[in-house]
Amino acid sequence: MSNAVSLTGDDTVIIGGQLITDFAIGVVAEISFPEDLVKVTRGKNGNTVYALNNQGFQSEVKLKILLGGPNDAYLNAQMVSMMTSFSSFVLLSGVFIKNVGDGLGNIKPVTYLMSGGVPKKNPMAQSVAEGTPEQSLAEWAFIFGNNGRQIG
């Protein structure tokens, strides 16, 4: 019996060629896939129909970064550019790399490669009377039309 180990840390996030480093608190970067890759329907007499769902190749990325920092300014400039002339906006690429160690000194990257990205919404902001660290961060959301995942 083998005891598998997965040590993670030192992740890398790049949006539009910009290395994102101004991370805040909590879950600072998250990639998700809102749609299934395959749709399955069971029919009459036990027949099953499988269909590739191209919507499953879309990904969403959420980032929590320092409000007003260099990364916030860069992402804001991308959003302003998109809203100024949507038709001429250059779609963003994205890279999310998780470095995974095996406990024996070996590291293997798990890489998500994304293309066709746009800011999904304005970043959230808040003001709290009692004071809370969350009021000092910008929560950005992006959607990418295509993604791939590689291990190693």
N, C-alpha and C positions, 0 to 999 in steps of 0.2 A: 504494500500500500504506500502510495506517495503522498507526501504532505506538500501541496501546492502553496506558494506564497506569492502575493502581489503587493509590492511596495510602490506607491505612487507619490509623486511630488514633482516640483520643478516643471510644471506644465507651461506650454507656450501657446499664446493666442495671437494671431495676426489677422487684421481686417484691412483689406485694401492695400496691402503691402506695409502697413504700420504695425509695429510690434506694440501690443497693448501691455503696459506695465503698471499703470496707475490703479491697481485693483484696490477695492475697499474692504468690506467685511462680509462674512457669511459665504454663501455660494456666489463666487465672483464671476464664474463663467460656466455656462450650461448650454449644451447642444441637445436639441430634441428633434424627434421626427414625428410630427403630428398625424401622419397618414400611414396606413399599412402598405407594405410592398406588394402584397398579394391579396386579392379578394377571392374568397371561396364560397361557393353556393352548392348546397346539396339539393339534388333534384329527385324526380320520381324514380322509383326502383333502385335507390341507392347510388344513382349516378352522381358524380361530383364534377363541377366545372371550376377550373382554376383560371384566373386572369391576372396578369401583371398589372399593377396599379401604378402608373407613372407618377402619380401624386406622391407616392411613397419615397421618391428621390428628393423631395424638398426637405429642408431642415430649417429650424429656427434656432437662433443664437441669442442668449440673454447675457448681458455683461453688467456688473456693478462696479463702477469706477468712481474715482474721486471727482466730485463736482468742481468744474472750472479748471481742472488740470489739463496738461497737454493732450492726453488722449481724448478727453471730453471735447476739447476744442477741435481736434482733428475730426472726430465723428460728427460733431455739429456742422463743420464745414462740408462734410459729405452730404448731410441731410439738406443743408441750404442749397448746395449745388443741384441736388436732385429736384428740389421744389422750385428752383429758379427756372430750370429748363428740363423737364422730365424726359422729353424725347431725346435730348443729347447727353443725358447722364451716362457716365461710364460705369457699368455694373461692377460691383465689388467682388473680389475673391476673398476667401477666408481659409485659414489653416488653424486647426486645433490639435496640438500634439500632447499626448499624455505619455510620459516616460515611466515605464513599469519595470521595477527591479524584481529579481527572483530570490533575493536574500543571500545570494552567493556572489554578488558583485556584477552580475550580468544585467544589462539594461536593454529593453526592447521598446521602441516607440510604437504607440498606437496613434495613427494619424488620420484625421478627418480632413479631407480636401473639399472645399466648397466653392461654387462659382455661381454667377448670376445673382449676386446679393444686392439688397436694398434695405435702407432703414425701414422698419415696419411701423414705427410710431415715434412720437416725440418722447424724450426721456422724462420719466416721472420725477417730480420734485415735491418736497414737503417742508412745512414749518411746524415745529412742535414746541409748545410753551414750556414743557418740562425739560426740553433739551434731550436729544437722542442722536447717536452717531448716524442714523439713517438719513438725517436731513443734510448731511454733507456728502451724499453720493448721488450719482446719476445712474439710473437704470435704463440701459439701452436695449432695444430689441431689433434684430435683423431677421430677414427671411432670405434663404438662398434657394435657387431653382434646381440646383444639382449638387449632389454630394457623393463622395466615395470614402471608403474606410480601408486602411491598410494596416497590417500588423507586421512589424519588423523592418 
